[in-house]
Amino acid sequence: MKVEPDVNIYVNDINPLGRKTILFIHGWPLSHRAFEYQFNQLPKMGYRCIGIDVRGSGNSSKPLTGYDYNRLADDVRSVVDALKLKNFTLAGHSMGGATAIRYMARYNGYGVAKLALFGAAAPSLTMRPDFPFGVPKEAVTKIIQATYTNHPQMLRDTAPMFFYQPITPALSDWFFQLGFESPGWATASCAMTFRDESLFSDLAKIQVPTLILHGIHDKVCLFPLAEAMKKGIKNSKLVPFEQSGHSLFFEEQDKFNMELSQFVG
């Protein structure tokens, strides 16, 4: 799907005749395939599940620029327009959750009936003078530097941060394969965005029912971020995941799928 003259966004539309639509935005440094364990189950329950690969990842184009939250939100709007989506649930993980929040603020929630955020990188993934709840900016800078000098090792080092429960070599390989579909320049540019940008003013602009799912052991987007989102988004509900880190949709997939499906209705 073309969003700029030389930029195409890959869209996987599963069960297009489903009764209710969920548009999934994946996190860094993954692709729509991260939601495999949702796509296995939710379409069988009657939902239309749309997974996109954001620019720079998966099967989408990998331009040199366009990895700020405004441009990523614009890409989502292009998909919404092309598919003529209405009354859908917008769902985002990690950086994808931040992109979903920016979409809500930038486009006044166009077409969105409900919002679901999983381990979202908001209102700020990193610490700020007035927000001590994120990770140190220096930690993200090290990831950016490692991406430019030894991308494979960066992915190997990052994988364990995503999971609370011990991961098998096979799961580590899966994470590596998804991450390595994104070239270094896109991976680093996205990391610069979630290091430097924030979404404090965006939260108050969200006018739809919002579900916040967050692993209490999350080492990437720390749990206090979820509490800040709950405080900043009116009509929001926070569900802690007691046995999960950043990959709650994998680590507690049955609970995750139940919470999401009940919320969507």
N, C-alpha and C positions, 0 to 999 in steps of 0.2 A: 504494500500500500504506500503510495507516494505521499510524502509530507513536505518535501522540498524538491527542487528540480533533480538533484542527484542523490536524494536520500529516500530509501524505502524502509518501511517498518513491517516486520513479519507479524502476521496475525494467524493464530490457530483458533478457529471458531468451532467449538465442540458442542454438538446437540443444538443446532441453530433454531430448532422449533421448540426449545425448552420454554417452560411457562414463565420463568423469571431469569433475568440475565445478570451474571457477575463478570465484571471486567477486571482481570488480575494484572497488576503491575509488579514485576519481580524486583528484588533487591540486587545490590552490588555484591559480587561480580558475576551474577548468575544469569539465567535466562528463564523463559516461560516454563521450561522443563522442571524447574524447581518445584512446581505445583503438581507434579505427577500424581501425588497421593490424594490430591483433591479432584483432579481430573478423572481418576479411577472411579470415584464414588459419586460425586455430586451430579454429573450428568445422568447417572442411573436413577437418581432421586427426582429427576425432572428438570434440572437446572440447565440453562445455557451458560457454558463457561467459555470465556474468551481470554486467551492468554496472548500477550504481545511480548515480543523481544524489543526492549527499548534500544534506541540507536546505540551503536557500538557494541552490541551483544548478540549472541545467538546467530540467527539467520538474517538479522537486519543489517542495513548499511552501516559502515564504520567510518564516518567522516572524521576530519581532524578536529572539528569544533561542534558546539551545540549541546554541551553537557551540563549547562546550568539549569536550575529548576524551572525557569520560565520557558526555555526552549523545550524541555522534556514535557512540560504541561501542554505546550502547543502541539506537540506530537500526539499526545493523548486526545486532544480536541479534534485533530484531523481524523483519528480512528473513529471517534464518536460520530462525527459528521458523515464519514464514508459509510459506516454501517447503520446510520440513522437510528442510533440507540436512544431510547427514552425510558425513564423510570427504572434505571438499572442500578445495581449496587457496584460502587467503585471500591476496589480492594487493593491494598498495596502493602508490600513487605519492605521494611528497612528503608533504603533510599526510594523505593517504589511507594512507600507510605508517605514520605515527604513530598514526592511528586504529586501524589493524589491530593494532599492538603493544598499544595500550590495550585492545582487545577481548580479546586473548590473556591479558592480565594480569587484567582485570576479570571475565572469564567462564571462566577456566581453560582457554582454548582450545576452548570448546564447539563440537563438530562439526568442528573443523579437523584435517586430517591433515598438511598442510604449509603453510608460510608463505613468501610471496615479497614482497620489499621492493625497490622501484625508486626510487632517489634519495630515500629516506625522510627525513623531517624529524625524525630521532631520533639519539641520545637528547636533543639540544637543537639546534634550528636556530640559536639565538643564543648568543653568548659568555656565559659565567658565570665567577665568580671561580675555580672549580675546573675549568673547561672552556673553554679558549681557542680551540677549533677552529671555532666557529660564526661567523656574521656579526654585526657590531655591532647591538645592540638598536636603536640610533638609526636605522639604515638601514630597519628595519621600521616604526619610528614615522613616518618620513617617508612611507612607502607608505600608512600608515593616514591620515595627514593629507591626502595627495594624493587618496585615495579620497573623502574627505568634501568636497573642494573642486573637484576636476576629475577625476572618475572615468575618462572616456575617455582623457585624457592619461596618467593613471597606467598604464592598460593598454598604451598605445602605448610608454611608457617601459620597462615591465617585460618586454615580449615578447622583446627581444634577450637578456635575461639568461637565458632558458630554453634558448637554443640555443648550441652551440659553433660549428657551421658557419653561414655566412652565410644569412640567411633572405630569401626573396622577398617582395615586397609581398603576394602571395596568401596566403602562410603567416602573415604578420603580421595580415592581415585575418581569417584563420581563428581565430587566437588571440584577437583582439579580440572577435569574435562570440561565442565560447564564454564569455569572461570577462564580457562585458556582459549575459549572461543572469542573472548574479547581481547583485542590487541592492547598492548601496553599503553599507548597514548590515550585510548578511551578509558581504560581502567584507572589510570592516574588522574585524568581530567575529572572523572566522577568523584574520585576521592577528594580532590581539591574542592569540589562543590560541597560535599557533606562536611568537610572540615571548616569551610569559610562561610557558608550561607546559613541563615537561620529562618525560622517560620513563626516567630512569636506573634506578629500582627496578623498572620493568616488564620490562626485558630478561631478567633472571635467571629470570623466571616462565615464559618461553617454553620449552616442552618438546617441540616438534615440529621436524623437519628444516626448516631455513630457508635460503632462497636470497637473497643480497643482490646486486643488480645496481646499479651506480653509475657514472656518467660521471666520468672523472678531471678533466674541465674544468668540472664543475658549479659554477656561481656562486651558486646558491640554497642548496642543501644541500651544503656543501663536502665533498670526498672524505674528509677525516679523520673525518667522521661515519660513513661506511661502515666504516672501520677500527675505530671505537669500537663499532659494532654487532656486528661480527665478534668482537671481544673479549668483549662482554657477553652474547652469545647462544650458548649451547653447541650443538653440532651444527649450526653455520652454515657456509655457503660464500660467499665473496666473489668476484664476477667483475667486474673493472674493464672499463669500456668506453672504449677509447682515443680514439675519435673522437666522443665525445658530451659534451654538457653535461647540463642537467637533463632534457631530453626524449629520453632514450636510446631509448625505445620507438618514437620517430619517426626519430631520426637514424641509428640502427643497427638498423632494424626486423627484418632477416633474422636477425642474430645474437641479438637479443632474443627473437624468437619461437622460435628453436632452443633457446636456454638454458632458457627457461620451459617449453617442451614436454618437453624431456628431463628436467627436474626433476620435473614433474608425473607423468610416466611414461605 
